């Protein structure tokens, strides 16, 4: 039931860095700032250029917007720069070091899928029953383990990270304990 050769999903990259000449650590710190300023400047140009097509789609009239804004442009820029400096400093100290990224890239995925095989088998038999579960595992066991490893677990982690108000590392610890109990 364990896959015999890894079939990597589209999101997997065997490279240690996305951009060869730039560390992923620094890319993760700098890219939100670059994207923010590019998009902000694009919207500012659209606002200042007063292109008739976009002016007809404006939700609020310019006079209304001007009367509501109490902060000057320089105050906004200063606040944004301060926030981005704090964000970058915290990100620098909180993010994992490069060695962790290398360990994840060169992890033995086949060994990890082999560990997951028993849990997937038990879960399928538990949900579908003995006869149907074993039939499904005989025909599609390798694909099911591979899908669970590459898509199922990351989707659950993503969902819990977005919507579950758990303390840090709770998801990893909880899932590890759950998997160990099922074995």
C-alpha positions, 0 to 999 in steps of 0.5 A, spaced: 500 500 500 506 504 500 507 508 494 514 505 491 516 511 487 514 518 489 510 522 485 511 529 487 505 534 487 505 541 483 507 545 489 513 541 491 520 543 489 526 540 490 530 546 490 532 549 496 531 556 494 525 559 489 530 564 486 537 561 485 540 568 487 536 569 493 535 566 500 527 564 501 528 567 508 530 574 505 525 573 500 519 571 505 521 578 509 522 582 503 516 580 498 510 583 502 513 589 502 515 590 495 508 587 493 505 592 498 508 598 495 507 596 488 500 595 489 499 602 493 503 606 488 498 603 482 492 605 486 495 612 487 496 613 480 489 611 478 487 616 483 491 621 481 491 620 473 483 621 474 482 616 468 474 617 466 473 610 465 475 609 473 472 615 475 465 613 473 466 606 477 469 610 483 465 608 489 466 615 493 466 622 490 473 625 491 470 631 495 467 626 500 474 622 501 478 628 502 473 630 507 473 624 511 481 623 511 484 626 517 491 623 516 496 626 511 500 622 506 506 623 509 503 620 516 500 614 512 507 613 509 511 614 516 506 609 519 506 604 514 514 604 514 514 603 521 509 597 521 513 594 516 520 595 519 517 592 526 514 586 521 521 585 518 524 585 524 520 580 528 519 576 521 527 575 521 527 573 529 521 568 528 522 565 522 525 558 521 533 558 519 535 555 513 537 549 516 530 547 517 528 548 510 534 544 507 531 538 512 524 539 509 527 539 502 531 533 502 526 529 507 525 522 505 518 522 503 517 515 501 519 513 509 514 518 511 509 515 507 510 508 509 509 511 516 502 514 514 500 507 511 497 504 517 494 510 519 490 511 512 489 503 512 485 504 519 482 510 517 479 507 511 477 501 514 474 504 520 470 509 515 468 504 510 467 498 513 472 491 513 470 489 506 469 495 502 475 499 506 479 493 504 477 493 497 478 500 496 485 499 499 487 493 494 485 498 488 487 505 490 491 504 497 498 507 494 494 513 491 490 514 497 496 514 501 500 519 496 494 523 496 493 524 504 501 525 504 501 531 499 494 534 499 490 531 505 494 533 511 497 540 508 489 542 507 487 540 514 493 544 517 492 550 512 484 550 515 486 549 522 492 555 521 486 559 518 480 558 522 482 554 529 485 559 535 490 554 537 496 556 540 503 555 536 505 548 535 498 545 537 496 543 530 503 539 529 503 536 536 495 534 536 496 531 529 502 527 532 499 524 538 492 523 534 497 519 529 500 515 534 494 513 538 491 510 531 497 506 530 
